[in-house]
Amino acid sequence: MAIGCRAISNGNNSVAIGVDAQTQGGGAVAMGQGSAATAQNSTAVGNFAAASGLRASAFGTNTVASGLDSLAQGSFAAAGAQNAVALGFQ
């Protein structure tokens, strides 16, 4: 399901909500302007948040979670390794 201008949702049960939001994997969720969830069961919530690792979660503006099962939370946080946790500005 895609909601928003230029939102793109690819993958079974994936959801993209927001301007330019994109998903690319089964169960992926992207919410926020320019957010992208590009792996299975990944979640990106916030403007320009990106989750590209399997089951990765990025919450906050300009966050990136690219490692398997990684978590990035808060503005400008980046988690790039497997099981990594990164906390940015709250």
C-alpha positions in Angstrom: 0.0 0.0 0.0 1.3 3.4 -0.9 -0.1 6.7 0.4 1.4 10.0 -0.6 2.8 11.9 -3.5 5.3 9.6 -5.4 5.1 7.0 -2.7 6.1 3.5 -3.9 5.4 0.2 -2.2 7.0 -3.0 -3.5 6.7 -6.2 -1.7 4.0 -8.3 -0.1 2.3 -6.6 2.9 4.6 -3.5 2.6 3.4 0.0 3.4 4.8 3.3 2.2 3.3 6.5 3.7 4.5 10.0 2.9 6.0 12.0 0.1 8.6 10.0 -1.7 8.4 7.1 0.8 9.5 3.8 -0.6 9.5 0.1 0.4 11.2 -2.8 -1.3 10.6 -5.9 0.7 8.0 -8.1 2.2 6.6 -6.6 5.4 8.6 -3.4 5.0 7.2 -0.2 6.4 8.3 3.3 5.5 6.6 6.3 7.1 7.7 9.9 6.5 9.0 12.2 3.8 11.7 10.5 1.8 11.8 7.4 4.1 12.9 4.1 2.7 12.7 0.5 3.9 14.4 -1.7 1.5 14.7 -5.1 3.1 12.3 -7.7 4.3 10.6 -6.7 7.6 12.5 -3.5 7.8 11.0 -0.3 9.3 11.9 3.3 8.6 9.9 6.0 10.5 10.8 9.6 10.2 11.7 12.1 7.5 14.6 10.7 5.4 14.9 7.6 7.6 16.4 4.5 5.9 16.4 0.9 6.9 18.2 -1.4 4.5 19.1 -4.4 6.7 16.9 -7.5 7.2 14.6 -6.6 10.2 16.4 -3.3 10.6 14.6 -0.4 12.3 15.3 3.3 11.8 13.3 5.8 13.9 13.9 9.6 13.6 15.0 12.2 11.1 18.0 11.3 9.0 18.5 7.9 10.6 20.1 4.9 8.9 19.9 1.3 10.0 21.8 -0.9 7.5 22.9 -3.9 9.6 20.9 -7.1 10.1 18.6 -6.7 13.1 20.1 -3.2 13.7 18.3 -0.3 15.4 18.9 3.5 14.9 16.9 5.8 17.0 17.0 9.6 17.1 18.1 12.2 14.6 21.3 11.5 12.7 21.8 8.0 14.2 23.4 5.3 12.1 23.7 1.6 12.9 25.7 -0.3 10.3 26.7 -3.6 11.8 24.7 -6.7 12.7 22.7 -6.2 15.9 24.1 -2.6 16.2 22.2 0.0 18.3 22.8 3.7 17.6 21.2 6.5 19.5 21.2 10.0 18.0 19.7 13.3 19.1 16.4 12.8 20.8 
